[in-house]
Amino acid sequence: MEKGARERGGSSLGNKGEGEFRAERLGGEEAGLAPGGDESAEGTVSPRKDWRRPPSAVQIPPIVRSLPALPAIRLVVTRDHGAEARALGGFLDVRRLELVVRHPDGTESAPFAYDVAARKALDAAVIAACYLDGGVRHVYLRSAVRPPCALRPVPPEHDGSLWELPAGLVEPGEEPSEAAARELGEELGFVAVAADMRPLGEWTFPVPGMIAERHLFYVVDVDPAARSLPTEDGSALEQGASIIALPVADALEHCRRGNLRDAKTELALRRLAESSP
């Protein structure tokens, strides 16, 4: 992909080197004004509550109410049309199923069709590689080209380029922490082992309506001076990527402004901010 890739509809993060990048500051927001504030007759702008505003401090309650048990609804496969599907044997397989919903009282729904995506390497590791500079925690991001985003058939259009945390698939028989260490070398150029990877919260299902893929999150401390050229995995989509390092707070601000739209990256950044001293 081209260096300095940028997303449509937002300001680019640019292609600056490590340590050079700093998020831009908007005058109105620096003054404590929420974006889109109302202008009064005197010409002043009144603040408006905005969900994008960061809280002054992250507070975790000492006691958390338990979630109720989920309804005991089960799915039953009544027929598998996979052999008839045309999308088999590639990066993704599509299982074309006929399902019924079985309720706790024994009643069942009418059969309905449902497509499920699958692949041999199902889960993925997401890595936040961090270091301290002047007491400020920094994190590495890497540009990525995502063909599904570039090929959106409906508005808004997108060029497919995103800033993301390093991430990659867990190969069959591979431990997730091993995959995280491998991807760290492939995508950023740092040498690490599985034991260096610390879990960053629990795993999640990013797209549960389509695929049973899990995202497993890790954080690792790195030394910027020890970074070498990423080994990459040979994919055309990994060639020519840009790598930047920026404060975690700046990265989160770019999430709020719509410059950083990768969901797994924002989730990991928020977890990272909550775990920071």
Beta strands, then each sheet from edge to edge (+ up, - down):
strand 1: 38-39
strand 2: 45-46
strand 3: 74-80
strand 4: 93-102
strand 5: 112-118
strand 6: 124-133
strand 7: 136-145
strand 8: 161-164
strand 9: 167-169
strand 10: 198-199
strand 11: 215-221
strand 12: 243-247
sheet 1: 1+ 2-
sheet 2: 3+ 4- 5+
sheet 3: 8+ 7- 6+ 9-
sheet 4: 8+ 7- 6+ 11+ 10-
sheet 5: 8+ 7- 12+
end
